[in-house]
Amino acid sequence: MKKLIINHAVAVILGSSMIVESADNVPSWIVIPGMETRVIKSQRPYEGVVKRITKKHMVDTQLVHAVIQTESNYNPRALSSAGAQGLMQLMPATAKRYGVEDVWNPESNIEGGVLYLRDLIKRYGGGRLDLALAAYNAGEIAVQKYNGIPPYQETQRYVKSVLAIYEVSEDKTPEVMAFIAPVP
C-alpha cells in the first residue's frame, strides 16, 4: 500500500484501486478501475443487527458491511436480474440452504448471508478472502471451474470493490462509517 499527498489529501493506492482521504483522514473517494465511488460520513444502516450476527458467527463486521454495501447499497428490497434478493443478495437456493424463510426481512437475510460468507471463508481459508468473495458473487462452482477468481468482469470488479471498501472501513469506529455510495 502506497500513500501520496495530493492537495492536502492522502491517496492510498491498493493495487489498481485508489482511496483519496481528506486532511482529517476521512476517506472521500474510492477509485476502482471502471467504477468511481464517493464516501459519505454517516451511521451505518443495520449496525446493531450486523454486529450481533457477525459476533455470533465469528465473521468480521466490517467485511459484512462491505459485502452489503456492494451487493445492495443497504436496500433490503434489492432484487437482481439473476434473482438475488435482499441486503446480502441471496439466491433462492442459498437462502433455502441456510434456512432463510423471508429474504426480505433484513435480519433473516443478514443471518443467511453471514452464514454463507463464513462457510466460504472456511472453505477457501482465511488467507484467500478474494476467493471467498468471488464464490459469494459467482458461485462456488465457477471458482472451482477456473481454479481461482472467474474471468467474469462483474466478479472481478465485485471482489475489488468489496476489498477496497473493507480496507477503508476496517479501521473506522462503529459510530462513524465511511459509507460508500455510487457516484450519480
QUIQUI-V414066 format. One line per field, one symbol per residue. phi: phi as a letter, one per 30 degrees, with the letter a starting at -180 (. if undefined). psi: psi as a letter, one per 30 degrees, with the letter a starting at -180 (. if undefined). burial: 1 if it has 24 or more other C-alpha atoms within 12 Angstrom, else 0. Layout:
# QUIQUI-V414066
phi: ???
psi: ???
burial: ???
This chain:
# QUIQUI-V414066
phi: .cbbcbhibccccciccbcccdddicebbbcceiabbccbdadddieddddddddechcdedddddddeddbhicdcdbdddjdbiechddeddedeciddbdddeddddeddddddedddddciedceedddddddcjdddddechldeddeddddeddddddddddddcddddbcddcbedd
psi: kkkkkjhglkkkkjbglkkkklfggkkfkkjkkgkkllkkklkkkgeeeeeeeeeeghkkeeeeeeeeeeefhgjfgkjlffgkkaegikleeeeeeggjejffjeeeeeeeeeeeeeeeeeegkffheeeeeeeeefkeeeeeeghaklgkeeeeeeeeeeeeeeeeffgllfekkjjkkkk.
burial: 0000000001110100111111001111111100111110100111100110110010111111111111111111010000011111111101100101001111111111111111111001000011111111111100100001110000111111111111111001000011111000
